[in-house]
């Protein structure tokens, strides 16, 4: 396709643009007629005001931090906060399904992983590790409870709990009829 250039350009008369002042109600400065001059403050008053400012900031941070903790670590099924060793079965009085008490144990592979996470020589008594893994096990119980509520049976050996990709698998299931307990051994 051929490009046709224009043969001539029309020049128009120059236009004069006059600036128009823009006025809006929010454009007016909100400043007092008399400029603000702070009153002189003594050193004692300044320290007192600074202490109040710091205390207010600290209290605000504590309030925010407590809300974050309750938001992130709020468990529907609380776990007991007693000193718990990670090699013992995890249990809670609330973990009941039709008069059966549910317990969870960790496999050797998960215990080895927990030992690597701990910095103390007696890793099996580390309360931080026990609390961290206890939170995951509480989610596993909620999965077992929801599964039982939906299908009226308990999960079998080989089923994954709470997440298909990264969840823990039930390695073993043992039933004690005398104590009315079901113990699930979890593996990754």
DACORLIN-V317624 format. One record per helix or strand of 3 or more residues. SS is the DSSP state (helix for helix, strand for strand). FROM is the first residue (numbers start at 1). LEN is the number of residues. Records with the same first field share a line. If there is no record, write none. Layout:
# DACORLIN-V317624
SS=FROM-LEN, FROM-LEN
This chain:
# DACORLIN-V317624
helix=25-3, 43-30, 108-10, 123-3, 127-25
strand=100-7, 168-9, 181-7
